[in-house]
Amino acid sequence: MKENLYSVLRAPLISEKTARMQETNQYVFEVAQGATKADVKAAVEQLFNVQVQAVNVVNLKGKTKAFRQRSGSRGNKRKANRN
């Protein structure tokens, strides 16, 4: 059962902005592309034994980068905020 939960929540996102959000008990995770708000809420509640008030999900488009005359792009991400 936990393998399914870890496939929804891939990794916590750590940055200056998310560190400030953690002071108010809001956490940010990278989630699977097909994960819904209900999936994220259930996974967080089961893994961390907390009550989730709200979940916000954002799709992030991958950046286009150039490397030696070739252009490529980074992968798309999906980010979830938990309140």
Backbone as a ProteinNet text record, in pm:
[ID]
protein_1_A
[PRIMARY]
MKENLYSVLRAPLISEKTARMQETNQYVFEVAQGATKADVKAAVEQLFNVQVQAVNVVNLKGKTKAFRQRSGSRGNKRKANRN
[TERTIARY]
81.9	0	86.5	198.5	284.3	353.2	376.5	439.1	350.2	218.9	126	129.3	142.4	148.7	275.7	387.3	512.7	515.3	432.1	426.1	347.2	259.7	187.1	277.8	338.2	430.8	572.4	633.7	767.5	877.7	872	978.2	930.5	981.4	951.4	1035.7	980.1	1054.7	1109.4	1239.9	1307.3	1362.6	1320	1372.3	1352.1	1395.1	1376.3	1227.9	1153.1	1009.7	937.2	970.7	903.9	948.1	1070.3	1115.6	1033.7	1000.9	915.9	774.1	726.9	592.2	582.6	691.8	691.2	671.3	706	684.1	535.2	451.4	306.5	241.2	318.8	271.2	214.2	275.2	240.7	361.4	338.9	447.9	425.9	536.2	530.3	596.5	529.2	579.5	575	669.8	658.5	572.7	469.9	376.5	372.4	311.7	299.3	210.5	235.5	160.2	10.8	-26.6	-166.5	-235.3	-166.6	-222.8	-325.3	-437.2	-540.2	-523.3	-601.7	-596.1	-636.1	-735.6	-780.6	-671.2	-597	-486.5	-377.7	-342.2	-237.4	-281.2	-405.2	-456.3	-454.1	-499.6	-501.9	-360.8	-266.6	-129.6	-63.1	-80.6	-18.6	-79	-211.2	-275.9	-232.4	-216.3	-177.3	-29.5	56.8	200	243.3	185.7	233.5	137.8	24.6	-74.3	-114.6	-153.6	-198.2	-333.3	-401.8	-527.7	-499.3	-528.6	-501.9	-625.1	-605	-716.7	-742.5	-638.1	-654.9	-530.7	-549.3	-438.5	-449.6	-341.7	-334.3	-233.9	-270.3	-184.4	-154.1	-25.4	19.5	101.6	77.2	159.6	270.2	395.4	509.3	565.3	574.8	628.5	780.1	842.9	988.6	1054.6	1169.3	1241.5	1313	1326.5	1406.4	1547.9	1644	1783.7	1867.4	1975	2066.9	2198.5	2254.4	2382.8	2461.2	2564.1	2649.9	2570.4	2509.4	2436.7	2315.6	2282.8	2164.6	2067	1942	1843.3	1771	1742.6	1671.3	1578.1	1502.2	1412.8	1413.7	1393.2	1380.1	1237.6	1218.4	1087.1	986	858	750.7	735.5	686.8	666.7	525.9	482.5	355.5	385.8	341.2	374.7	246.4	250.9	133	169	86.5	98.7	-4.3	36.4	-54	-70.2	-194.4	-221.7	-267.7
-119.7	0	126.5	124.5	242.6	270.8	167	191.8	280.2	260.1	343.1	487.2	506	640.7	711.9	639.3	700.2	726.9	659.2	690.5	818.8	856.2	983.7	1097.5	1086.5	1188	1147.1	1220.1	1180.2	1232.3	1361.3	1420.5	1552.8	1590.9	1726.2	1828.2	1945	2051.2	2145.5	2169.6	2252.5	2376.5	2493	2620.1	2722.9	2845.4	2949.7	2976.9	2976.7	3004.3	2893.7	2768.1	2658.9	2650.5	2693.4	2696	2797.2	2912	3009.5	2956.5	2878.5	2821.5	2717	2646.7	2543.9	2602.4	2729	2793.9	2805.8	2808.8	2815.5	2680.2	2572.3	2434.5	2409.7	2467.7	2440.3	2373.2	2263.4	2185.3	2168.7	2155.2	2146.2	2016.9	1942.3	1815.5	1814.5	1743.4	1710.4	1585.2	1586.7	1475.4	1420.3	1303	1238.5	1322	1315.1	1394.4	1363.6	1239.8	1202.1	1210.3	1259.1	1263.6	1375.6	1346.1	1446.3	1503.3	1607.1	1666.4	1563.9	1482.1	1379.7	1276.1	1237.9	1142.6	1200.3	1326.2	1390.8	1402.2	1441.7	1456.2	1323	1216	1084	1035.2	1057	1011.1	1082.9	1214.7	1291.3	1251.3	1235.9	1199.3	1061.5	966.2	831	822	891.1	881.1	957.5	1074.1	1160.5	1169.9	1102.2	1102.8	1244.4	1324.8	1461.2	1481.6	1588.6	1625.8	1736.7	1714.5	1810.8	1898.7	2029.8	2122.3	2147.3	2169.9	2201.3	2160.1	2133.7	2098.7	2184.5	2248.6	2324.9	2255.6	2235.1	2164.5	2256.4	2261	2346	2262.1	2279.4	2215.7	2312.5	2268.8	2351.1	2301.5	2388.8	2352.5	2350.8	2250	2238.9	2351.5	2394.8	2503.7	2454.2	2542.8	2513.7	2561.6	2472.4	2504.4	2473.9	2547	2524.9	2470	2372.7	2316.6	2293.5	2374.7	2362.8	2358.2	2451.5	2458.3	2365.6	2295	2208.2	2259.1	2255.7	2296.5	2172.8	2175.8	2066.3	2123.8	2037.7	2088.7	1996.7	2056.8	1979.6	1926.4	1826.4	1764.8	1851.9	1828.2	1896.6	1841.8	1924.6	1882.9	1918.8	1856.3	1888.7	1909.7	2022.5	2060.5	2073.1	2027.5	2034.7	2104.5	2203.2	2268.6	2208.2	2182.2	2125.3	2224.6	2254.5	2343.1	2262.3
0	0	0	76	83	-50	-132.2	-261.6	-347.3	-337.6	-412.5	-361.8	-231.1	-174.9	-219	-222.9	-265	-415	-492.3	-635	-658.8	-565.4	-575.9	-531.4	-413.3	-362.1	-399.6	-490.8	-536.4	-445.7	-411.2	-329	-272	-154.9	-105.9	-182.4	-208.6	-275.1	-168.7	-172.9	-74.4	-143.9	-98.8	-147.9	-37	-60.8	39.6	61.5	-46.4	-36.2	40.7	12	82.3	228.1	257.5	397.2	477	416.1	482.6	498.3	402	409.8	520.4	547.7	650.7	790	808.3	937	969.2	866.3	885.8	856.9	866.9	847.1	707.8	606.3	467.8	404.1	334	276.2	127.1	52.3	-93.1	-136.5	-224.8	-275.2	-426.9	-487	-628.4	-635.7	-719.4	-726.6	-868.3	-883.4	-1014	-1105	-1236.3	-1332.8	-1328	-1306.6	-1308.2	-1173.4	-1071.9	-936.4	-924.9	-859.9	-835.8	-695.5	-664.4	-531.1	-425.1	-457	-361.5	-337.2	-442.2	-426.4	-336.5	-358.5	-279	-133.7	-110.9	25.1	98	33.5	96.7	126.7	34.2	53.6	170.6	180.1	288.8	423.1	427.2	553.3	601.5	511.1	551	586.3	512.9	538.8	663.9	688.1	795.6	913.7	908.5	1016.4	1056.8	958.6	981.1	913.7	952.1	888.2	787.3	660.3	554	535.4	537.6	518	370	290.7	149.6	72.6	-56.4	-145.4	-270.5	-308.9	-433.7	-524.2	-650.3	-745.1	-862.6	-902.7	-1012.2	-1108.5	-1240.5	-1342.5	-1383.4	-1377	-1414.4	-1547.4	-1644.9	-1775.3	-1768.4	-1830.8	-1829.9	-1907.5	-1859.3	-1924.3	-2049.5	-2147.2	-2266.1	-2239.8	-2259.1	-2232.6	-2356.1	-2373.6	-2484.8	-2429.9	-2502.7	-2465	-2592.2	-2616.1	-2734.4	-2863.6	-2908	-3035.5	-3043.2	-2937.8	-2938.9	-2833.9	-2868.6	-2769.9	-2718.6	-2594.9	-2532	-2427.3	-2363.5	-2260.7	-2140.4	-2025.7	-1903.1	-1895.7	-1815.3	-1805.5	-1733.2	-1762.3	-1692.3	-1551.7	-1459	-1320.3	-1277	-1172.3	-1107.2	-959.8	-905.2	-768.5	-687.6	-562.5	-475	-345	-305.7	-175.7	-82.7	40.4	139.8	252.5	288.8	401.7	519.3
[MASK]
+++++++++++++++++++++++++++++++++++++++++++++++++++++++++++++++++++++++++++++++++++

